[in-house]
Structures are given as C-alpha cells and as structure tokens.
Amino acid sequence: MARFVFIYHAPMTPADATPPTAEQSAAVMGEWMDWAAKVGDDMVDFGTPLAEGVRVSSDGSVAPSTREVAGYTIIEADDLDAALALAKEHPHLNMPGGCEIEVHVAQPVPGM
C-alpha cells in the first residue's frame, strides 16, 4: 500500500458571510465522517482545516500563500487510481465555490 496526501482547496469565506447554522455544520461533518468511514483503516490522518498560509522563499522573505489550501488528509491505497476513486467521491467537491482536491503520492524517504 502507498500513502497519498489529499490537499483540499476552497475559496476563502468572505468575512461578511453568514456563518453556517449548527444543523448545516452537522450535516457537512456527517458527510465527511461517512466518507472517512468508507476509507476505514486506510485513513492514516483525517487531517484538519488550515488557514492563513504563508509562503517562505529561499531569501527569507514571506508573503501570503497564493493557493487557498483548506486542509489535508493522508490515506493509504493500493495505487493512484484507487486514491483518485476515493477523491472523486469526497464531499469536499460538493462544497460551494469550486472546491478541488489535489492528490499527491507520499514518497518514502530513504533510510527512514
């Protein structure tokens, strides 16, 4: 089995947006938990929401991230096709605003 990192991209929620109701939040989390249950024991790290990304350059300068990264998950799957099949069924893709998922193969580090 190989490990894959799912990187979730979503547009930032405007500061003046109406926050979701408790029921809406519970419904969304229910969809995510259903997806996690489908992945089962192959879920290595459910992940967490991310915010306020900062890009650090080789010269030490910093700037806001140019990509809206909303979170990540790490899973194990037989191959990239199996990981992509799970990504295609992920509820993140149903969120408003044109959300996307990047799937990356986690490469083993020699000697680790």
Secondary structure, 3 states (H helix, E strand, C coil): CEEEEEEEECCCCCCCCCCCCHHHHHHHHHHHHHHHHHHHHHEEECCCECCCCEEECCCCCEEECCCCEEEEEEEEECCHHHHHHHHHCCHHHHCCCCCEEEEEEECCCCCC
